[in-house]
Amino acid sequence: KYAFEVKTMPKVCGTPSNPFPVKIVASAAELPAAKDTKQVCGKDASGCRLAFDLGKSDIKTVAVKDNEVLESMETEWDVTNPDPQYHWDMILGAMKKTAAKLPRVEAIGGSATGTVSGNSEATWCDIFPNVPPDVYQEKVVN
């Protein structure tokens, strides 16, 4: 019943070789305490900024200069491709094409479905489903 969680959560937690225990509890009182920390993010987009969002069907990129959108693009890609170099080339290409609309890039921000460890390692990403685990570890995490 919980095969997806058992398979996915070790990767999400950055421990792909360790089993992930799944336990059914009778009440919420039995759950561990929450460990969320609020992060305050700015609302100002002054300067020259590049943003990206890695989705299941496309890469969205936006170039913003002093709070004004100069360019917004969607680039189709094949997330089922098992080659990490393909993904790198597609993401970098989309970002460079959009960044060309800016006189310079002072900040880059992005989003993707996945997790980044405290050591800034991309321990898991749901948008690369066919990249074999050992190749993902070698080419993406390390």
C-alpha positions in Angstrom: 0.0 0.0 0.0 2.9 2.4 0.7 5.3 1.2 -2.0 5.8 4.7 -3.4 6.7 6.2 0.0 9.0 3.3 0.9 10.8 3.7 -2.5 10.9 7.5 -2.7 11.5 8.7 0.9 15.1 7.4 1.2 16.0 9.5 -1.8 14.1 12.5 -0.5 16.0 12.2 2.8 19.3 11.9 1.1 19.8 8.3 2.2 19.0 6.2 -0.9 20.7 3.1 0.4 18.9 3.1 3.8 15.4 1.6 4.1 12.6 4.1 5.1 10.3 2.9 7.8 6.6 3.5 7.4 4.5 3.3 10.6 0.8 3.7 10.9 -0.2 5.5 14.1 -3.5 5.7 15.8 -3.5 9.5 16.3 -1.6 12.6 15.4 -0.4 12.8 19.0 2.0 9.9 18.2 3.7 11.8 15.4 7.1 13.5 16.0 7.1 17.2 16.6 7.2 19.4 13.5 10.7 20.8 12.6 9.6 23.5 10.1 11.4 26.8 10.1 10.0 29.9 8.5 12.2 31.5 5.9 11.6 35.2 5.1 12.1 36.0 1.4 12.2 39.5 -0.1 9.6 40.9 -2.4 11.9 43.2 -4.3 13.1 42.2 -7.7 15.4 45.1 -8.4 18.5 44.6 -10.4 18.9 42.0 -13.1 17.5 38.6 -12.1 16.9 35.2 -13.8 14.4 32.7 -12.6 13.6 29.2 -13.6 11.1 26.5 -12.8 11.7 22.9 -13.8 8.4 21.3 -14.6 7.3 17.9 -15.9 6.7 19.1 -19.4 8.7 22.3 -19.7 11.4 24.6 -18.3 10.0 28.0 -17.5 12.5 30.9 -17.4 12.0 34.6 -16.7 14.3 37.6 -17.0 13.5 40.5 -14.7 15.1 43.9 -14.6 14.2 46.4 -11.8 10.9 44.6 -11.1 9.9 44.5 -14.8 9.6 41.2 -16.7 11.7 41.5 -19.9 11.3 37.9 -21.1 9.3 34.9 -20.1 9.8 31.6 -21.9 8.7 28.0 -21.8 11.0 25.4 -23.3 9.6 21.9 -23.8 11.8 19.0 -22.7 11.7 15.2 -22.3 11.9 14.5 -18.5 11.9 10.8 -19.3 15.4 11.0 -20.9 17.8 8.9 -18.8 20.9 11.1 -19.7 21.7 13.7 -17.1 23.8 15.6 -19.7 20.6 16.1 -21.8 18.9 17.7 -18.8 21.9 19.9 -18.0 22.1 21.1 -21.6 18.3 21.8 -21.8 18.2 23.7 -18.5 21.4 25.7 -19.2 20.3 26.4 -22.8 16.9 27.8 -21.7 18.5 29.9 -19.0 21.2 31.3 -21.3 18.6 32.2 -23.9 16.5 34.1 -21.4 19.5 35.7 -19.7 20.5 37.1 -23.1 17.7 39.7 -22.6 19.5 41.1 -19.6 22.5 43.4 -19.6 23.9 41.2 -16.8 22.7 38.6 -14.3 23.0 39.6 -10.6 20.8 36.8 -9.1 19.4 33.5 -10.1 16.5 31.7 -8.4 14.8 28.5 -9.3 12.4 25.7 -8.3 12.1 22.0 -8.9 10.3 19.1 -7.2 13.1 17.7 -5.1 15.3 18.1 -2.1 18.6 19.7 -1.4 20.7 18.6 1.6 22.3 20.8 4.2 25.5 20.3 2.2 23.8 21.8 -1.0 23.6 18.3 -2.6 20.6 17.7 -4.9 19.7 14.4 -3.1 16.5 13.7 -5.0 14.6 15.2 -7.9 11.3 14.0 -9.1 11.7 15.4 -12.6 14.5 13.0 -13.6 12.6 9.7 -13.1 14.6 7.6 -15.6 18.1 8.7 -14.6 19.5 5.5 -12.9 20.2 6.0 -9.2 24.0 5.4 -9.6 24.2 7.8 -12.5 22.1 10.4 -10.6 24.5 10.1 -7.6 27.6 10.5 -9.7 26.4 13.2 -12.1 23.9 15.2 -10.1 24.6 14.7 -6.3 28.4 14.6 -6.5 
